[in-house]
Every structure is written in structure tokens, then in C-alpha cells.
Amino acid sequence: MLDFAAQYAAFQRRDPAWDGIVFVAVKTTGVYCRPVCRARTPLARNVAFYGSAASAERAGFRPCLRCRPEAAPFCPAWKGTRTTVERALVLIEQGALDRGHVDALAERLGVGARHLSRLFAEHLDASPLQVALSLRVQRAKRLIDGSDLPIDLVAKRAGFSSTRRMSAAFTRLYGRPPSAMRRKTKLTRANSHGDRQ
């Protein structure tokens, strides 16, 4: 981190190169700003610098209503709706829709279910449920290819509510049930072992 004098000089210039990298907190007002904020520059003794909006907030400062520092470049709000989708994907990957509903997922993200579905359509051209199903099938396929777990246990570990649902998903996607894929995997393994002997 650069020294206080360099940061304060950049703040006085309202240098856009520092936007999103440094946040300026004003001790006399309890507000923190972006270095490009058009508000009057406070005296150096009244200023503290932070490396993130979160650290300024943790220190007790609130965001400036003029420059909206929480929306500075490289902050989640600056990335806009893509951030919401990225957060949703992490939660879906962790199993949020394996047993839960889109409404609960949307609530965790602080948006409505319809809005979340619109964001998925805009960014991924698929619904949250379609993405969750695709991830479950991928998990199951990896378990079928890489283990000898019984099919019902594969379904459970992959996040399917039943073997029947997993079988239906595989049949729709691959044109065959998971058990047929297991047979193919075993045959491939057996042939490769025979080739080595």
C-alpha cells in the first residue's frame, strides 16, 4: 500500500486510476467516498484510507450518497446483475436447489424469484432449475465414471431426490439410463485392463 501522502495527493487530484482501489473515509462526517468524489476535499488530518468499501464500513463509516462508493469499479455492485447470477451459481453448485426452491434461493440473494429467473435467462439463457439439473447430471456422471457406487447412492450423492428422477434426466440428455452408462464404463475399463495383460 502506498503511503498516506501519495494517497491524499491522488484524492486531491480526484485521480480515476485509484477508483475502486482506495476508499477515502472522512472522520468528521462519518462518510466514506471514492477518490473521484466531487465533494469538497477535507483536510488531511480528517481523512483515513481503506482498501475496500467493506473495511471502511467495518470501521464505522457509511457510504457517500453522492459518489456511491459501494458501486466503485471492481466492487460487486459495479459488476451489476452478473454478480447476482455468479453468487446464485455458487449456491446452486453447493446444492441450494437440490432440496430447496428457487424462491428460497432468490430470498438468500435479496431478489425476487421472477427477477432471478430473468437474470438467468439474460446471462445464461437457462433457468436456475435447468442449471441445477445440469450440475446434478454432471456430478452423477462423474460418480458413475469414477466409482463403483450403486446407482441409488449415485443419485443421492449427486443431489437427485430419487433414482427415478436421475434416470429420467439421463434418458432425456443421453438417450439412455445411467445404468447403461455404468455398463459402458465397466466394459471400457475391462478392455483397457485386458490390453495391458
C-alpha positions in Angstrom: 0.0 0.0 0.0 1.3 3.5 -0.8 1.9 6.0 1.9 -0.7 8.4 3.2 0.8 11.4 1.3 0.6 9.7 -2.1 -3.0 8.6 -1.4 -4.0 12.0 -0.3 -2.4 13.6 -3.3 -4.3 11.2 -5.6 -7.5 12.1 -3.7 -6.9 15.8 -4.1 -6.4 15.3 -7.9 -9.5 13.0 -8.0 -7.4 10.5 -9.8 -9.6 7.9 -11.6 -6.8 5.4 -11.5 -7.4 5.0 -7.8 -11.2 4.4 -8.2 -12.2 1.1 -6.7 -8.7 0.6 -5.2 -8.7 3.1 -2.4 -11.7 4.4 -0.4 -11.5 7.7 1.5 -13.1 8.0 4.9 -13.8 11.4 6.4 -13.6 11.3 10.2 -15.6 14.5 10.8 -18.7 13.3 8.8 -18.5 9.5 9.3 -18.8 9.1 5.5 -16.5 7.3 3.1 -16.1 8.1 -0.6 -14.5 7.2 -3.8 -11.3 9.1 -4.6 -13.1 10.7 -7.6 -15.9 12.1 -5.4 -16.8 15.7 -6.3 -17.4 16.7 -2.7 -15.1 19.3 -1.2 -11.7 17.8 -0.3 -11.4 17.5 3.5 -8.2 18.4 5.4 -5.6 15.6 5.5 -5.9 15.2 9.3 -9.6 14.3 8.9 -9.0 11.5 6.3 -8.3 7.8 6.6 -7.8 5.4 3.6 -9.2 1.9 3.3 -8.6 -0.8 0.7 -12.2 -1.8 0.4 -15.7 -0.5 0.9 -16.2 -3.3 3.4 -13.2 -2.3 5.5 -14.4 1.3 5.7 -17.9 0.2 6.7 -16.4 -2.2 9.4 -14.6 0.9 10.8 -18.0 2.6 11.2 -18.2 4.8 8.1 -21.3 4.9 5.9 -21.2 5.3 2.0 -21.5 8.7 0.4 -24.8 9.3 -1.3 -23.1 11.4 -4.0 -20.4 9.1 -5.3 -21.8 5.7 -4.2 -18.5 4.1 -3.2 -20.2 0.7 -2.9 -20.6 0.8 -6.7 -17.0 1.7 -7.5 -15.2 -0.3 -10.2 -14.2 -3.8 -9.0 -16.9 -3.8 -6.3 -19.8 -6.3 -6.6 -22.4 -3.6 -7.2 -20.3 -2.3 -10.1 -20.5 -5.6 -11.9 -24.3 -5.3 -11.7 -26.6 -8.2 -12.2 -23.8 -10.5 -13.2 -22.7 -10.6 -9.6 -26.2 -11.9 -8.5 -26.0 -14.7 -11.1 -22.4 -15.6 -10.0 -23.5 -15.8 -6.4 -26.5 -17.9 -7.3 -24.3 -20.3 -9.3 -22.0 -20.8 -6.3 -25.1 -21.6 -4.1 -26.5 -23.9 -6.7 -23.2 -25.7 -7.0 -23.3 -26.1 -3.3 -26.7 -27.8 -3.6 -29.1 -24.9 -2.9 -31.7 -26.3 -5.4 -31.1 -30.0 -4.8 -33.7 -29.9 -2.0 -34.7 -26.2 -1.9 -36.8 -24.0 -4.2 -36.0 -21.0 -6.4 -37.9 -18.8 -4.0 -35.6 -19.6 -1.1 -32.5 -19.1 -3.3 -33.8 -15.8 -4.5 -34.5 -14.7 -0.9 -30.9 -15.6 0.1 -29.7 -13.4 -2.7 -32.0 -10.5 -1.8 -34.1 -10.6 -5.1 -37.4 -11.9 -6.2 -37.7 -15.3 -7.8 -39.1 -13.9 -11.1 -36.2 -11.4 -11.2 -33.7 -14.1 -10.6 -35.2 -16.2 -13.4 -35.0 -13.2 -15.7 -31.3 -12.6 -14.8 -30.5 -16.3 -15.5 -32.3 -16.0 -18.9 -30.4 -12.9 -19.7 -26.9 -14.1 -18.7 -27.1 -17.9 -19.2 -30.1 -18.5 -21.4 -31.4 -21.0 -18.9 -33.4 -21.1 -15.7 -31.9 -21.7 -12.3 -33.6 -25.1 -12.2 -32.1 -26.0 -15.6 -28.7 -25.1 -14.4 -29.2 -27.1 -11.2 -30.3 -30.1 -13.1 -27.3 -29.9 -15.4 -24.9 -29.7 -12.4 -26.6 -32.7 -10.8 -26.3 -34.7 -14.0 -22.6 -33.8 -14.3 -22.0 -34.8 -10.7 -23.8 -38.1 -11.3 -21.8 -38.8 -14.5 -18.5 -38.2 -12.7 -19.6 -40.6 -9.9 -20.7 -43.3 -12.5 -17.4 -42.9 -14.4 -15.1 -42.7 -11.4 -16.7 -45.1 -8.8 -18.5 -48.3 -8.3 -21.2 -46.8 -6.1 -24.6 -48.3 -6.5 -26.9 -46.2 -8.8 -29.2 -45.3 -6.0 -26.3 -43.9 -4.0 -25.0 -42.0 -7.0 -28.4 -40.4 -7.3 -28.4 -39.3 -3.7 -24.8 -38.0 -3.7 -25.4 -36.1 -7.0 -28.4 -34.3 -5.4 -31.3 -36.1 -7.1 -34.4 -36.6 -4.9 -34.8 -40.2 -6.4 -33.2 -42.7 -8.7 -36.2 -42.4 -11.0 -35.6 -38.6 -11.4 -31.9 -39.2 -12.2 -32.8 -41.9 -14.7 -35.3 -39.6 -16.4 -32.7 -36.8 -16.6 -30.1 -39.1 -18.1 -32.5 -40.6 -20.6 -33.5 -37.1 -21.7 -29.9 -35.9 -22.0 -28.0 -39.0 -23.2 -30.8 -41.1 -24.6 -30.1 -43.9 -22.1 -30.4 -44.6 -18.4 -27.4 -44.2 -16.0 -27.2 -48.0 -15.6 -26.4 -48.3 -19.3 -23.6 -45.8 -18.9 -22.2 -47.7 -16.0 -22.1 -50.9 -18.2 -20.3 -49.0 -20.9 -17.7 -47.6 -18.4 -17.1 -51.1 -16.9 -16.6 -52.6 -20.4 -14.1 -49.8 -21.3 -12.2 -50.5 -18.0 -12.2 -54.2 -18.6 -10.9 -53.8 -22.2 -8.1 -51.5 -21.1 -7.1 -53.9 -18.4 -7.1 -56.8 -21.0 -4.9 -54.7 -23.3 -2.3 -54.3 -20.6 -2.0 -58.0 -19.9 
